[in-house]
Amino acid sequence: MLTFTLRRLLLAIPTLLLISLVIFLLVDLAPGSPASEIPLTVPPEVRAKILEALGVNEPVHVRYLLWLKQFFWVEPLNGFDAIFGTNYAEGMQRIISYQSRSPVFPLIGERLPQTLTVIGTAYLVGVLIALPIGIYSAYKQYSLFDQFGTMFAMIGFSVPTFFTGTLFIIIFAVGLGWFPTKYDTTLTVTDWESFLKQLRQMAMPVMVLGLANAAAISRYMRSSMLENMGQDYVRTARAKGLDERTVILKHVLRNSLIPVVTVIALGIPSIFGGAIITENLFGVNGIGSALIQAIRGNDLPMVQTLAFIFAILIVMFNLIADLLYGMLDPRIRYD
């Protein structure tokens, strides 16, 4: 497995370089310029100095190589300096946001906890709901429970989150008054009362995203379980006298989790990328809302950095999913 992991990591390097080039060119060549964000009252010579400081007057290949250097070398060095109190990155040019005129990575770091708290909890809730539904729906195929599970999945697939989010606000916030309509990003959990307030404001966005995630994962789980329940090894296990619970949970479930692990692992990067629609709907000051603000303000460094971070996470969790296959199925060997 070590050889396989090293080989995949080496393969990931040119893959990420190609992705970084595509992201940089797509964002850089898109309509819009940082010059449009500079007020017209600014004198031309000052405007020229601002653009020069932002580095937008350099050729495309120079700006791309500088961005790679900043992403993989300068920003990690600044993080190392912040943790250990050193000054290795002192004087190095960082990735600067066009909107705030401040480094991009600290801005992302400020918003990341909000996204991880809300979106991460929603994803975990979705997985915990989906797996039991998928397993029991497959075991009780065509039963009333299976019909309800299918209906739940179809609703989750077909109804967009902006509709369910708006519906939840109308019913639970405006109508019943159970939850606040907007997420308070300034709330700090210090005692039991503030903790309960945090749970109340997280409830609606978590429910909206959790149900959407559960709909997809439950269908994958059910389909994979049904495929494996008809295999020869399952009939052999039953013929040996094993009880049905052992057959389902020990033999069928373990092999059925292989495709589901891929779906779950590739969905984890969306936690860090944020849920753009849901975050804006409920006022969560996370990565998704930061991306929308950056697109609206032609903040190219912020858009490029967020998109590339998301690509790195997808590649990384794809590798993690491949490694988990060997743990779930002993027949899979990498070396």
C-alpha positions as CSV (number, residue, x, y, z in Angstrom):
1,M,0.0,0.0,0.0
2,L,2.9,2.3,0.7
3,T,4.1,2.0,-2.9
4,F,0.6,2.6,-4.2
5,T,0.3,5.7,-2.0
6,L,3.6,7.2,-3.1
7,R,2.8,6.5,-6.8
8,R,-0.6,8.3,-6.4
9,L,1.0,11.2,-4.7
10,L,3.6,11.6,-7.4
11,L,0.8,11.4,-10.0
12,A,-1.1,14.0,-8.1
13,I,1.7,16.6,-8.7
14,P,1.3,17.0,-12.5
15,T,-2.5,16.7,-12.1
16,L,-2.7,19.6,-9.7
17,L,-0.3,21.7,-11.8
18,L,-2.5,21.2,-14.8
19,I,-5.6,22.0,-12.7
20,S,-3.9,25.1,-11.3
21,L,-3.1,26.3,-14.8
22,V,-6.7,25.8,-16.0
23,I,-8.1,27.6,-13.0
24,F,-5.7,30.5,-13.3
25,L,-6.3,31.0,-17.0
26,L,-10.1,30.7,-16.8
27,V,-10.3,33.2,-14.0
28,D,-7.6,35.5,-15.4
29,L,-9.2,35.6,-18.9
30,A,-12.7,36.1,-17.6
31,P,-14.3,39.6,-18.0
32,G,-13.6,42.1,-15.3
33,S,-10.5,43.8,-14.0
34,P,-9.3,45.0,-10.6
35,A,-9.0,48.5,-12.2
36,S,-12.8,48.6,-12.2
37,E,-12.8,48.5,-8.4
38,I,-10.6,51.6,-8.1
39,P,-12.7,54.8,-7.7
40,L,-12.7,57.2,-10.7
41,T,-11.6,60.0,-8.5
42,V,-8.2,58.4,-8.0
43,P,-5.5,60.1,-10.1
44,P,-4.1,58.2,-13.1
45,E,-0.6,57.9,-11.6
46,V,-1.9,56.6,-8.3
47,R,-4.1,54.1,-10.2
48,A,-1.0,52.9,-12.2
49,K,0.9,52.4,-8.9
50,I,-2.0,50.4,-7.4
51,L,-2.2,48.1,-10.4
52,E,1.6,47.7,-10.4
53,A,1.5,46.7,-6.7
54,L,-1.2,44.2,-7.5
55,G,1.0,42.7,-10.2
56,V,-1.7,42.8,-12.9
57,N,0.7,44.5,-15.5
58,E,3.0,41.5,-15.7
59,P,2.7,38.9,-18.5
60,V,0.3,35.9,-17.8
61,H,3.1,33.3,-17.4
62,V,4.9,35.5,-14.9
63,R,1.7,36.1,-12.8
64,Y,1.0,32.3,-12.9
65,L,4.4,31.3,-11.7
66,L,4.3,34.0,-9.0
67,W,0.9,32.7,-7.9
68,L,2.2,29.1,-7.6
69,K,5.2,30.3,-5.6
70,Q,3.0,32.3,-3.3
71,F,0.5,29.4,-2.9
72,F,3.0,26.6,-2.2
73,W,5.9,28.5,-0.6
74,V,5.1,32.0,0.7
75,E,1.8,31.3,2.3
76,P,3.0,28.1,4.1
77,L,6.0,30.0,5.3
78,N,3.8,32.7,6.7
79,G,1.7,30.1,8.5
80,F,4.9,28.6,9.9
81,D,6.0,32.0,11.1
82,A,2.6,32.6,12.7
83,I,2.7,29.3,14.6
84,F,6.4,29.3,15.8
85,G,7.1,33.1,15.9
86,T,9.8,33.0,13.2
87,N,10.2,35.5,10.4
88,Y,11.3,33.4,7.4
89,A,8.6,34.9,5.1
90,E,9.3,38.5,6.1
91,G,9.2,40.8,3.0
92,M,7.8,38.1,0.6
93,Q,4.9,39.1,-1.5
94,R,1.7,37.3,-0.5
95,I,-1.6,36.5,-2.4
96,I,-3.5,39.8,-1.9
97,S,-7.2,40.2,-2.3
98,Y,-8.3,42.9,-4.7
99,Q,-11.3,43.8,-2.5
100,S,-9.8,44.0,1.0
101,R,-6.1,44.7,0.0
102,S,-5.1,42.1,2.6
103,P,-3.7,38.5,2.3
104,V,-6.2,36.0,1.0
105,F,-5.3,33.1,3.3
106,P,-6.1,34.9,6.6
107,L,-9.5,35.9,5.2
108,I,-10.2,32.3,4.3
109,G,-9.1,31.2,7.8
110,E,-11.5,33.7,9.4
111,R,-14.5,32.2,7.5
112,L,-13.5,28.5,7.5
113,P,-14.7,27.8,11.1
114,Q,-18.2,29.0,10.2
115,T,-18.3,26.7,7.2
116,L,-16.8,23.7,8.9
117,T,-19.3,24.1,11.9
118,V,-22.4,24.3,9.8
119,I,-21.6,22.4,6.6
120,G,-19.6,19.8,8.4
121,T,-22.4,19.1,10.9
122,A,-24.9,18.9,8.0
123,Y,-22.8,16.4,6.1
124,L,-22.3,14.3,9.2
125,V,-26.1,14.3,9.9
126,G,-26.8,13.4,6.2
127,V,-24.4,10.4,6.4
128,L,-25.9,9.2,9.7
129,I,-29.4,9.4,8.3
130,A,-28.6,8.0,4.9
131,L,-26.7,4.8,5.8
132,P,-29.5,3.2,8.1
133,I,-32.2,4.2,5.5
134,G,-30.2,2.7,2.6
135,I,-29.4,-0.5,4.5
136,Y,-32.9,-1.2,5.8
137,S,-34.6,-0.2,2.5
138,A,-32.4,-2.8,0.7
139,Y,-33.2,-5.4,3.4
140,K,-36.9,-4.7,3.2
141,Q,-37.1,-4.1,-0.5
142,Y,-40.5,-2.9,-1.8
143,S,-41.8,-2.6,1.7
144,L,-43.6,0.4,3.0
145,F,-40.4,1.7,4.6
146,D,-38.6,1.3,1.2
147,Q,-41.4,3.2,-0.5
148,F,-41.0,6.1,2.0
149,G,-37.2,6.0,1.6
150,T,-37.6,6.2,-2.2
151,M,-40.0,9.1,-1.9
152,F,-37.6,10.9,0.5
153,A,-34.7,10.4,-1.9
154,M,-36.7,11.7,-4.9
155,I,-37.8,14.8,-3.0
156,G,-34.2,15.4,-1.9
157,F,-32.9,15.0,-5.4
158,S,-35.6,17.1,-7.2
159,V,-36.1,20.0,-4.8
160,P,-33.3,22.5,-4.7
161,T,-31.8,23.8,-1.5
162,F,-32.9,27.4,-2.0
163,F,-36.5,26.2,-2.1
164,T,-36.3,24.0,0.9
165,G,-34.3,26.6,2.8
166,T,-37.0,29.3,2.0
167,L,-39.7,26.9,3.0
168,F,-38.0,26.1,6.3
169,I,-37.6,29.8,7.0
170,I,-41.3,30.4,6.4
171,I,-42.5,27.5,8.5
172,F,-40.0,27.2,11.4
173,A,-38.7,30.8,11.7
174,V,-41.6,33.0,10.6
175,G,-44.6,30.8,11.3
176,L,-43.6,28.9,14.4
177,G,-40.8,31.1,15.6
178,W,-38.6,28.2,16.6
179,F,-35.4,29.3,15.0
180,P,-33.9,32.6,13.9
181,T,-34.1,33.6,10.3
182,K,-30.4,34.6,10.0
183,Y,-27.2,33.1,11.3
184,D,-25.4,35.3,13.9
185,T,-21.7,34.9,12.9
186,T,-20.6,37.0,15.9
187,L,-22.0,34.6,18.4
188,T,-19.3,33.0,20.7
189,V,-20.1,29.9,22.6
190,T,-19.1,30.5,26.2
191,D,-21.8,28.9,28.3
192,W,-24.8,26.6,28.1
193,E,-27.2,29.4,27.0
194,S,-24.9,30.5,24.1
195,F,-24.5,26.8,23.1
196,L,-28.2,26.3,22.9
197,K,-28.5,29.5,20.9
198,Q,-25.8,28.2,18.5
199,L,-27.7,24.9,18.1
200,R,-30.9,26.9,17.3
201,Q,-29.4,29.0,14.6
202,M,-27.6,26.0,13.1
203,A,-30.7,23.8,13.0
204,M,-32.3,25.1,9.7
205,P,-29.2,25.2,7.5
206,V,-28.1,21.8,8.9
207,M,-31.5,20.3,8.2
208,V,-31.6,21.6,4.6
209,L,-28.1,20.4,3.7
210,G,-28.4,17.2,5.7
211,L,-31.6,16.1,4.0
212,A,-30.1,16.9,0.5
213,N,-26.9,14.9,1.3
214,A,-28.9,12.0,2.8
215,A,-31.1,11.7,-0.3
216,A,-28.1,10.9,-2.5
217,I,-26.1,8.7,-0.2
218,S,-29.1,6.6,0.8
219,R,-29.8,5.7,-2.8
220,Y,-26.2,4.6,-3.4
221,M,-26.3,2.6,-0.2
222,R,-29.5,0.8,-1.1
223,S,-28.4,0.1,-4.6
224,S,-25.0,-1.3,-3.5
225,M,-26.7,-3.4,-0.8
226,L,-29.1,-4.9,-3.3
227,E,-26.3,-5.8,-5.7
228,N,-24.4,-7.7,-3.0
229,M,-27.3,-9.4,-1.3
230,G,-27.7,-11.7,-4.3
231,Q,-24.0,-12.8,-4.5
232,D,-22.9,-16.3,-3.9
233,Y,-20.9,-15.6,-0.7
234,V,-24.2,-14.3,0.9
235,R,-26.0,-17.5,0.1
236,T,-23.0,-19.5,1.4
237,A,-23.1,-17.5,4.7
238,R,-26.8,-18.2,5.1
239,A,-26.3,-21.9,4.3
240,K,-23.6,-22.1,7.0
241,G,-26.3,-21.1,9.6
242,L,-25.3,-17.5,10.3
243,D,-28.1,-15.4,11.6
244,E,-29.5,-12.7,9.2
245,R,-28.1,-9.8,11.3
246,T,-24.5,-11.2,10.9
247,V,-25.0,-11.8,7.2
248,I,-26.2,-8.3,6.5
249,L,-24.0,-6.2,8.8
250,K,-20.8,-8.2,8.6
251,H,-20.7,-9.6,5.1
252,V,-23.0,-7.6,2.9
253,L,-22.5,-4.2,4.5
254,R,-18.7,-4.3,4.3
255,N,-18.6,-5.0,0.6
256,S,-21.5,-2.6,-0.1
257,L,-19.6,0.3,1.5
258,I,-17.0,0.4,-1.2
259,P,-18.9,2.5,-3.8
260,V,-20.5,4.5,-1.0
261,V,-17.2,5.4,0.5
262,T,-16.3,7.0,-2.8
263,V,-19.4,9.1,-2.8
264,I,-18.9,10.2,0.9
265,A,-15.2,10.9,0.4
266,L,-15.7,13.0,-2.7
267,G,-18.4,14.9,-0.9
268,I,-16.2,15.9,2.0
269,P,-14.4,18.7,0.0
270,S,-17.8,20.4,-0.4
271,I,-17.6,20.9,3.4
272,F,-14.6,23.1,3.0
273,G,-15.9,24.7,-0.1
274,G,-19.0,25.7,1.6
275,A,-22.6,25.6,0.4
276,I,-23.0,28.8,-1.7
277,I,-26.8,29.0,-1.9
278,T,-27.5,27.8,1.7
279,E,-24.8,30.1,3.3
280,N,-26.2,33.2,1.5
281,L,-29.8,32.2,2.2
282,F,-29.2,31.9,6.0
283,G,-26.5,34.5,6.3
284,V,-23.7,32.1,7.2
285,N,-20.4,34.1,6.8
286,G,-18.5,31.2,5.4
287,I,-16.4,30.2,2.4
288,G,-19.4,30.0,0.0
289,S,-20.5,33.6,0.7
290,A,-16.8,34.7,0.4
291,L,-16.7,33.1,-3.1
292,I,-19.8,34.9,-4.2
293,Q,-18.5,38.2,-2.9
294,A,-15.2,37.6,-4.7
295,I,-16.9,36.8,-8.0
296,R,-19.1,39.9,-7.7
297,G,-16.1,42.1,-6.9
298,N,-13.8,40.7,-9.6
299,D,-11.5,39.5,-6.7
300,L,-9.5,37.2,-8.9
301,P,-6.9,36.0,-6.4
302,M,-9.6,35.0,-3.9
303,V,-11.5,33.1,-6.6
304,Q,-8.4,31.4,-7.9
305,T,-7.2,30.4,-4.4
306,L,-10.6,29.0,-3.3
307,A,-11.1,27.0,-6.5
308,F,-7.6,25.5,-6.3
309,I,-8.0,24.6,-2.6
310,F,-11.2,22.8,-3.6
311,A,-9.3,20.9,-6.3
312,I,-6.6,19.9,-3.9
313,L,-9.1,18.6,-1.5
314,I,-10.9,16.5,-4.2
315,V,-7.6,14.9,-5.3
316,M,-6.6,14.2,-1.7
317,F,-9.9,12.6,-0.6
318,N,-10.0,10.6,-3.9
319,L,-6.7,9.1,-2.7
320,I,-8.1,8.5,0.8
321,A,-11.2,6.7,-0.7
322,D,-8.9,4.4,-2.8
323,L,-6.9,3.5,0.3
324,L,-10.1,2.7,2.3
325,Y,-11.1,0.2,-0.4
326,G,-8.3,-2.2,0.8
327,M,-9.5,-1.9,4.4
328,L,-13.1,-2.7,3.5
329,D,-12.4,-5.5,1.0
330,P,-9.4,-7.8,1.7
331,R,-9.4,-9.0,-1.9
332,I,-8.1,-5.6,-3.1
333,R,-4.4,-5.4,-3.0
334,Y,-2.2,-2.4,-4.1
335,D,1.3,-3.9,-3.9
